[in-house]
């Protein structure tokens, strides 16, 4: 199955423990974000593993990267995060009606 919906891509990216930890750490960091090396130090991830997971979060539209000199800073795309949260909660407590069919027996 190919994931084409932006919401499905974002949720799929967050569906891995390492990526979820990276995302939550970046949320804590705020608008300033963190350097790749800082993320690796905080989470104990190898550089190649971290690069793979950051790439998935960037591809899913959840993380923005900005190169400053030789460093790459990563930060949460807060509007994208809010759109995902709005999608998940848009019909909260709206109720669900279930159509039950009568038994034919």
Chimera marker file (.cmm) of the C-alpha trace (Angstrom):
<marker_set name="trace">
<marker id="1" x="0.000" y="0.000" z="0.000" r="1" g="1" b="0" radius="0.5"/>
<marker id="2" x="1.355" y="3.392" z="-0.961" r="1" g="1" b="0" radius="0.5"/>
<marker id="3" x="0.947" y="6.127" z="1.625" r="1" g="1" b="0" radius="0.5"/>
<marker id="4" x="-0.122" y="9.298" z="-0.177" r="1" g="1" b="0" radius="0.5"/>
<marker id="5" x="-2.118" y="11.267" z="2.383" r="1" g="1" b="0" radius="0.5"/>
<marker id="6" x="0.022" y="13.843" z="4.234" r="1" g="1" b="0" radius="0.5"/>
<marker id="7" x="-1.654" y="12.810" z="7.492" r="1" g="1" b="0" radius="0.5"/>
<marker id="8" x="-0.935" y="9.121" z="6.888" r="1" g="1" b="0" radius="0.5"/>
<marker id="9" x="2.694" y="9.901" z="5.990" r="1" g="1" b="0" radius="0.5"/>
<marker id="10" x="3.133" y="11.959" z="9.150" r="1" g="1" b="0" radius="0.5"/>
<marker id="11" x="1.581" y="9.309" z="11.363" r="1" g="1" b="0" radius="0.5"/>
<marker id="12" x="3.647" y="6.571" z="9.704" r="1" g="1" b="0" radius="0.5"/>
<marker id="13" x="6.810" y="8.573" z="10.365" r="1" g="1" b="0" radius="0.5"/>
<marker id="14" x="5.880" y="8.997" z="14.027" r="1" g="1" b="0" radius="0.5"/>
<marker id="15" x="5.091" y="5.282" z="14.280" r="1" g="1" b="0" radius="0.5"/>
<marker id="16" x="8.713" y="4.385" z="15.048" r="1" g="1" b="0" radius="0.5"/>
<marker id="17" x="10.132" y="4.769" z="18.560" r="1" g="1" b="0" radius="0.5"/>
<marker id="18" x="13.324" y="6.548" z="17.456" r="1" g="1" b="0" radius="0.5"/>
<marker id="19" x="11.474" y="9.026" z="15.228" r="1" g="1" b="0" radius="0.5"/>
<marker id="20" x="8.886" y="9.681" z="17.915" r="1" g="1" b="0" radius="0.5"/>
<marker id="21" x="11.688" y="10.366" z="20.406" r="1" g="1" b="0" radius="0.5"/>
<marker id="22" x="13.418" y="12.717" z="17.965" r="1" g="1" b="0" radius="0.5"/>
<marker id="23" x="10.177" y="14.568" z="17.272" r="1" g="1" b="0" radius="0.5"/>
<marker id="24" x="9.339" y="14.937" z="20.967" r="1" g="1" b="0" radius="0.5"/>
<marker id="25" x="12.854" y="16.194" z="21.709" r="1" g="1" b="0" radius="0.5"/>
<marker id="26" x="12.532" y="18.788" z="18.942" r="1" g="1" b="0" radius="0.5"/>
<marker id="27" x="9.145" y="19.877" z="20.329" r="1" g="1" b="0" radius="0.5"/>
<marker id="28" x="10.862" y="20.435" z="23.692" r="1" g="1" b="0" radius="0.5"/>
<marker id="29" x="13.630" y="22.428" z="21.987" r="1" g="1" b="0" radius="0.5"/>
<marker id="30" x="11.140" y="24.907" z="20.545" r="1" g="1" b="0" radius="0.5"/>
<marker id="31" x="11.662" y="27.247" z="17.616" r="1" g="1" b="0" radius="0.5"/>
<marker id="32" x="15.455" y="27.288" z="17.957" r="1" g="1" b="0" radius="0.5"/>
<marker id="33" x="15.638" y="23.589" z="17.164" r="1" g="1" b="0" radius="0.5"/>
<marker id="34" x="18.696" y="21.435" z="17.680" r="1" g="1" b="0" radius="0.5"/>
<marker id="35" x="21.810" y="20.546" z="15.757" r="1" g="1" b="0" radius="0.5"/>
<marker id="36" x="22.024" y="16.990" z="14.463" r="1" g="1" b="0" radius="0.5"/>
<marker id="37" x="24.897" y="16.320" z="16.873" r="1" g="1" b="0" radius="0.5"/>
<marker id="38" x="22.816" y="17.576" z="19.837" r="1" g="1" b="0" radius="0.5"/>
<marker id="39" x="19.973" y="15.225" z="18.954" r="1" g="1" b="0" radius="0.5"/>
<marker id="40" x="22.361" y="12.293" z="18.696" r="1" g="1" b="0" radius="0.5"/>
<marker id="41" x="23.920" y="13.156" z="22.046" r="1" g="1" b="0" radius="0.5"/>
<marker id="42" x="20.558" y="13.462" z="23.809" r="1" g="1" b="0" radius="0.5"/>
<marker id="43" x="19.169" y="10.230" z="22.396" r="1" g="1" b="0" radius="0.5"/>
<marker id="44" x="22.313" y="8.146" z="22.009" r="1" g="1" b="0" radius="0.5"/>
<marker id="45" x="21.733" y="7.485" z="18.319" r="1" g="1" b="0" radius="0.5"/>
<marker id="46" x="24.521" y="6.758" z="15.854" r="1" g="1" b="0" radius="0.5"/>
<marker id="47" x="24.942" y="9.470" z="13.179" r="1" g="1" b="0" radius="0.5"/>
<marker id="48" x="23.862" y="7.222" z="10.294" r="1" g="1" b="0" radius="0.5"/>
<marker id="49" x="20.793" y="6.003" z="12.181" r="1" g="1" b="0" radius="0.5"/>
<marker id="50" x="19.902" y="9.549" z="13.167" r="1" g="1" b="0" radius="0.5"/>
<marker id="51" x="20.282" y="10.783" z="9.585" r="1" g="1" b="0" radius="0.5"/>
<marker id="52" x="17.921" y="8.051" z="8.382" r="1" g="1" b="0" radius="0.5"/>
<marker id="53" x="15.251" y="8.910" z="10.943" r="1" g="1" b="0" radius="0.5"/>
<marker id="54" x="15.555" y="12.667" z="10.458" r="1" g="1" b="0" radius="0.5"/>
<marker id="55" x="15.177" y="12.159" z="6.712" r="1" g="1" b="0" radius="0.5"/>
<marker id="56" x="11.922" y="10.274" z="7.298" r="1" g="1" b="0" radius="0.5"/>
<marker id="57" x="10.587" y="13.092" z="9.499" r="1" g="1" b="0" radius="0.5"/>
<marker id="58" x="11.599" y="15.719" z="6.930" r="1" g="1" b="0" radius="0.5"/>
<marker id="59" x="10.000" y="13.706" z="4.101" r="1" g="1" b="0" radius="0.5"/>
<marker id="60" x="6.806" y="13.433" z="6.162" r="1" g="1" b="0" radius="0.5"/>
<marker id="61" x="6.710" y="17.227" z="6.479" r="1" g="1" b="0" radius="0.5"/>
<marker id="62" x="7.086" y="17.288" z="10.253" r="1" g="1" b="0" radius="0.5"/>
<marker id="63" x="10.652" y="18.576" z="10.591" r="1" g="1" b="0" radius="0.5"/>
<marker id="64" x="12.402" y="21.455" z="8.862" r="1" g="1" b="0" radius="0.5"/>
<marker id="65" x="16.164" y="21.533" z="8.373" r="1" g="1" b="0" radius="0.5"/>
<marker id="66" x="18.287" y="24.635" z="7.979" r="1" g="1" b="0" radius="0.5"/>
<marker id="67" x="21.971" y="24.618" z="7.222" r="1" g="1" b="0" radius="0.5"/>
<marker id="68" x="23.968" y="27.232" z="9.120" r="1" g="1" b="0" radius="0.5"/>
<marker id="69" x="27.591" y="27.009" z="8.141" r="1" g="1" b="0" radius="0.5"/>
<marker id="70" x="28.667" y="23.419" z="8.694" r="1" g="1" b="0" radius="0.5"/>
<marker id="71" x="25.812" y="22.638" z="11.082" r="1" g="1" b="0" radius="0.5"/>
<marker id="72" x="22.312" y="21.463" z="10.233" r="1" g="1" b="0" radius="0.5"/>
<marker id="73" x="19.600" y="22.657" z="12.597" r="1" g="1" b="0" radius="0.5"/>
<marker id="74" x="16.361" y="20.734" z="12.886" r="1" g="1" b="0" radius="0.5"/>
<marker id="75" x="13.093" y="22.107" z="14.174" r="1" g="1" b="0" radius="0.5"/>
<marker id="76" x="9.478" y="21.060" z="14.235" r="1" g="1" b="0" radius="0.5"/>
<marker id="77" x="7.216" y="22.449" z="11.538" r="1" g="1" b="0" radius="0.5"/>
<marker id="78" x="4.636" y="23.634" z="14.057" r="1" g="1" b="0" radius="0.5"/>
<marker id="79" x="1.927" y="24.499" z="11.495" r="1" g="1" b="0" radius="0.5"/>
<marker id="80" x="2.225" y="20.950" z="10.109" r="1" g="1" b="0" radius="0.5"/>
<marker id="81" x="2.038" y="19.518" z="13.627" r="1" g="1" b="0" radius="0.5"/>
<marker id="82" x="-1.073" y="21.593" z="14.345" r="1" g="1" b="0" radius="0.5"/>
<marker id="83" x="-2.711" y="20.428" z="11.084" r="1" g="1" b="0" radius="0.5"/>
<marker id="84" x="-2.079" y="16.825" z="12.109" r="1" g="1" b="0" radius="0.5"/>
<marker id="85" x="-3.504" y="17.448" z="15.585" r="1" g="1" b="0" radius="0.5"/>
<marker id="86" x="-6.533" y="19.187" z="14.060" r="1" g="1" b="0" radius="0.5"/>
<marker id="87" x="-7.061" y="16.223" z="11.740" r="1" g="1" b="0" radius="0.5"/>
<marker id="88" x="-6.919" y="13.775" z="14.654" r="1" g="1" b="0" radius="0.5"/>
<marker id="89" x="-9.315" y="15.760" z="16.826" r="1" g="1" b="0" radius="0.5"/>
<marker id="90" x="-11.614" y="17.337" z="14.222" r="1" g="1" b="0" radius="0.5"/>
<marker id="91" x="-14.554" y="15.096" z="15.029" r="1" g="1" b="0" radius="0.5"/>
<marker id="92" x="-13.853" y="14.513" z="18.684" r="1" g="1" b="0" radius="0.5"/>
<marker id="93" x="-16.937" y="13.527" z="20.646" r="1" g="1" b="0" radius="0.5"/>
<marker id="94" x="-19.228" y="14.103" z="17.615" r="1" g="1" b="0" radius="0.5"/>
<marker id="95" x="-20.885" y="10.765" z="18.194" r="1" g="1" b="0" radius="0.5"/>
<marker id="96" x="-21.209" y="7.746" z="15.969" r="1" g="1" b="0" radius="0.5"/>
<marker id="97" x="-24.420" y="6.157" z="14.871" r="1" g="1" b="0" radius="0.5"/>
<marker id="98" x="-24.377" y="2.472" z="14.188" r="1" g="1" b="0" radius="0.5"/>
<marker id="99" x="-26.922" y="1.027" z="11.790" r="1" g="1" b="0" radius="0.5"/>
<marker id="100" x="-27.747" y="-2.442" z="13.001" r="1" g="1" b="0" radius="0.5"/>
<marker id="101" x="-29.340" y="-4.818" z="10.574" r="1" g="1" b="0" radius="0.5"/>
<marker id="102" x="-32.074" y="-7.124" z="11.784" r="1" g="1" b="0" radius="0.5"/>
<marker id="103" x="-31.251" y="-10.789" z="12.038" r="1" g="1" b="0" radius="0.5"/>
<marker id="104" x="-32.618" y="-12.681" z="9.073" r="1" g="1" b="0" radius="0.5"/>
<marker id="105" x="-32.884" y="-15.871" z="11.142" r="1" g="1" b="0" radius="0.5"/>
<link id1="1" id2="2" r="1" g="1" b="0" radius="0.2"/>
<link id1="2" id2="3" r="1" g="1" b="0" radius="0.2"/>
<link id1="3" id2="4" r="1" g="1" b="0" radius="0.2"/>
<link id1="4" id2="5" r="1" g="1" b="0" radius="0.2"/>
<link id1="5" id2="6" r="1" g="1" b="0" radius="0.2"/>
<link id1="6" id2="7" r="1" g="1" b="0" radius="0.2"/>
<link id1="7" id2="8" r="1" g="1" b="0" radius="0.2"/>
<link id1="8" id2="9" r="1" g="1" b="0" radius="0.2"/>
<link id1="9" id2="10" r="1" g="1" b="0" radius="0.2"/>
<link id1="10" id2="11" r="1" g="1" b="0" radius="0.2"/>
<link id1="11" id2="12" r="1" g="1" b="0" radius="0.2"/>
<link id1="12" id2="13" r="1" g="1" b="0" radius="0.2"/>
<link id1="13" id2="14" r="1" g="1" b="0" radius="0.2"/>
<link id1="14" id2="15" r="1" g="1" b="0" radius="0.2"/>
<link id1="15" id2="16" r="1" g="1" b="0" radius="0.2"/>
<link id1="16" id2="17" r="1" g="1" b="0" radius="0.2"/>
<link id1="17" id2="18" r="1" g="1" b="0" radius="0.2"/>
<link id1="18" id2="19" r="1" g="1" b="0" radius="0.2"/>
<link id1="19" id2="20" r="1" g="1" b="0" radius="0.2"/>
<link id1="20" id2="21" r="1" g="1" b="0" radius="0.2"/>
<link id1="21" id2="22" r="1" g="1" b="0" radius="0.2"/>
<link id1="22" id2="23" r="1" g="1" b="0" radius="0.2"/>
<link id1="23" id2="24" r="1" g="1" b="0" radius="0.2"/>
<link id1="24" id2="25" r="1" g="1" b="0" radius="0.2"/>
<link id1="25" id2="26" r="1" g="1" b="0" radius="0.2"/>
<link id1="26" id2="27" r="1" g="1" b="0" radius="0.2"/>
<link id1="27" id2="28" r="1" g="1" b="0" radius="0.2"/>
<link id1="28" id2="29" r="1" g="1" b="0" radius="0.2"/>
<link id1="29" id2="30" r="1" g="1" b="0" radius="0.2"/>
<link id1="30" id2="31" r="1" g="1" b="0" radius="0.2"/>
<link id1="31" id2="32" r="1" g="1" b="0" radius="0.2"/>
<link id1="32" id2="33" r="1" g="1" b="0" radius="0.2"/>
<link id1="33" id2="34" r="1" g="1" b="0" radius="0.2"/>
<link id1="34" id2="35" r="1" g="1" b="0" radius="0.2"/>
<link id1="35" id2="36" r="1" g="1" b="0" radius="0.2"/>
<link id1="36" id2="37" r="1" g="1" b="0" radius="0.2"/>
<link id1="37" id2="38" r="1" g="1" b="0" radius="0.2"/>
<link id1="38" id2="39" r="1" g="1" b="0" radius="0.2"/>
<link id1="39" id2="40" r="1" g="1" b="0" radius="0.2"/>
<link id1="40" id2="41" r="1" g="1" b="0" radius="0.2"/>
<link id1="41" id2="42" r="1" g="1" b="0" radius="0.2"/>
<link id1="42" id2="43" r="1" g="1" b="0" radius="0.2"/>
<link id1="43" id2="44" r="1" g="1" b="0" radius="0.2"/>
<link id1="44" id2="45" r="1" g="1" b="0" radius="0.2"/>
<link id1="45" id2="46" r="1" g="1" b="0" radius="0.2"/>
<link id1="46" id2="47" r="1" g="1" b="0" radius="0.2"/>
<link id1="47" id2="48" r="1" g="1" b="0" radius="0.2"/>
<link id1="48" id2="49" r="1" g="1" b="0" radius="0.2"/>
<link id1="49" id2="50" r="1" g="1" b="0" radius="0.2"/>
<link id1="50" id2="51" r="1" g="1" b="0" radius="0.2"/>
<link id1="51" id2="52" r="1" g="1" b="0" radius="0.2"/>
<link id1="52" id2="53" r="1" g="1" b="0" radius="0.2"/>
<link id1="53" id2="54" r="1" g="1" b="0" radius="0.2"/>
<link id1="54" id2="55" r="1" g="1" b="0" radius="0.2"/>
<link id1="55" id2="56" r="1" g="1" b="0" radius="0.2"/>
<link id1="56" id2="57" r="1" g="1" b="0" radius="0.2"/>
<link id1="57" id2="58" r="1" g="1" b="0" radius="0.2"/>
<link id1="58" id2="59" r="1" g="1" b="0" radius="0.2"/>
<link id1="59" id2="60" r="1" g="1" b="0" radius="0.2"/>
<link id1="60" id2="61" r="1" g="1" b="0" radius="0.2"/>
<link id1="61" id2="62" r="1" g="1" b="0" radius="0.2"/>
<link id1="62" id2="63" r="1" g="1" b="0" radius="0.2"/>
<link id1="63" id2="64" r="1" g="1" b="0" radius="0.2"/>
<link id1="64" id2="65" r="1" g="1" b="0" radius="0.2"/>
<link id1="65" id2="66" r="1" g="1" b="0" radius="0.2"/>
<link id1="66" id2="67" r="1" g="1" b="0" radius="0.2"/>
<link id1="67" id2="68" r="1" g="1" b="0" radius="0.2"/>
<link id1="68" id2="69" r="1" g="1" b="0" radius="0.2"/>
<link id1="69" id2="70" r="1" g="1" b="0" radius="0.2"/>
<link id1="70" id2="71" r="1" g="1" b="0" radius="0.2"/>
<link id1="71" id2="72" r="1" g="1" b="0" radius="0.2"/>
<link id1="72" id2="73" r="1" g="1" b="0" radius="0.2"/>
<link id1="73" id2="74" r="1" g="1" b="0" radius="0.2"/>
<link id1="74" id2="75" r="1" g="1" b="0" radius="0.2"/>
<link id1="75" id2="76" r="1" g="1" b="0" radius="0.2"/>
<link id1="76" id2="77" r="1" g="1" b="0" radius="0.2"/>
<link id1="77" id2="78" r="1" g="1" b="0" radius="0.2"/>
<link id1="78" id2="79" r="1" g="1" b="0" radius="0.2"/>
<link id1="79" id2="80" r="1" g="1" b="0" radius="0.2"/>
<link id1="80" id2="81" r="1" g="1" b="0" radius="0.2"/>
<link id1="81" id2="82" r="1" g="1" b="0" radius="0.2"/>
<link id1="82" id2="83" r="1" g="1" b="0" radius="0.2"/>
<link id1="83" id2="84" r="1" g="1" b="0" radius="0.2"/>
<link id1="84" id2="85" r="1" g="1" b="0" radius="0.2"/>
<link id1="85" id2="86" r="1" g="1" b="0" radius="0.2"/>
<link id1="86" id2="87" r="1" g="1" b="0" radius="0.2"/>
<link id1="87" id2="88" r="1" g="1" b="0" radius="0.2"/>
<link id1="88" id2="89" r="1" g="1" b="0" radius="0.2"/>
<link id1="89" id2="90" r="1" g="1" b="0" radius="0.2"/>
<link id1="90" id2="91" r="1" g="1" b="0" radius="0.2"/>
<link id1="91" id2="92" r="1" g="1" b="0" radius="0.2"/>
<link id1="92" id2="93" r="1" g="1" b="0" radius="0.2"/>
<link id1="93" id2="94" r="1" g="1" b="0" radius="0.2"/>
<link id1="94" id2="95" r="1" g="1" b="0" radius="0.2"/>
<link id1="95" id2="96" r="1" g="1" b="0" radius="0.2"/>
<link id1="96" id2="97" r="1" g="1" b="0" radius="0.2"/>
<link id1="97" id2="98" r="1" g="1" b="0" radius="0.2"/>
<link id1="98" id2="99" r="1" g="1" b="0" radius="0.2"/>
<link id1="99" id2="100" r="1" g="1" b="0" radius="0.2"/>
<link id1="100" id2="101" r="1" g="1" b="0" radius="0.2"/>
<link id1="101" id2="102" r="1" g="1" b="0" radius="0.2"/>
<link id1="102" id2="103" r="1" g="1" b="0" radius="0.2"/>
<link id1="103" id2="104" r="1" g="1" b="0" radius="0.2"/>
<link id1="104" id2="105" r="1" g="1" b="0" radius="0.2"/>
</marker_set>
